[in-house]
Amino acid sequence: MPAQCAICGKQRRVANNVSHSNIKTKSQQRPNLQRVHVTIGGSRKRVRVCTRCLRSGFVSKAP
């Protein structure tokens, strides 16, 4: 299972750490994913959703 949001598809980004001497090494920036219970199609499922989708109201937690 990839580190990816089930709603918006946000996934990891690859960036460079740049030192003072301009040496570049790879780093990963991962999204802030939360495992929440969501009602989809009348059934309750557990999905990984980023916090921006939760905050914006694209999904609502199942009771």
N, C-alpha and C positions, 0 to 999 in steps of 0.2 A: 504494500500500500504506500503510494508516494506521499510525501509531505505536501499535500495540495488541498485547497479549500474545495468542498463539494459544491458550493454555490457559485463562486466567481472564478474558480480555477487558479487562484493565486498560488504560486509555488516558489521554490527557492530561487535566489538570484546569486550569480557568481560575480564577485568583485575582487579588486586587488587591495591588499594591504601595502601601503607605500611607506617605506622607512625613511629616515632622515637622509640616508645615503642613496635614496631613490631605488632601492631594491624592491622588486614587486613579488609578492607571494599571493597565491590564491586564497580566498576565503569565501564562505557561504553565508548568505543572509536568509534565514528561514522565517516564514510567516508565523504569526502568533495564532496557532490553531488550538481550538478547544473541542473536546468530544462532548457533544450535547445530544439529547434525545429530541427528535423533531418528528412532527406528524406529517407524513408524506403519503398522499393518496389514501387516507383513512387508516393507515397503519403507522405504528410508532417505530422509528428507526434511530439508530445511533450513528451520527455522521460527524466528520471533522470539519468545523467551520471556523473561518478566521474571525477575529474579534471585530473587524470593521463590518462584516455582514451582520453579526449579532447586534452591534450598536445601531446600525442603520435600519434594522427591522426587516431585512430581507428574509429572515427566518425567525420563528418564535419557538421558544422551548415548549415541549409537550408537558402537560401536567402529570 
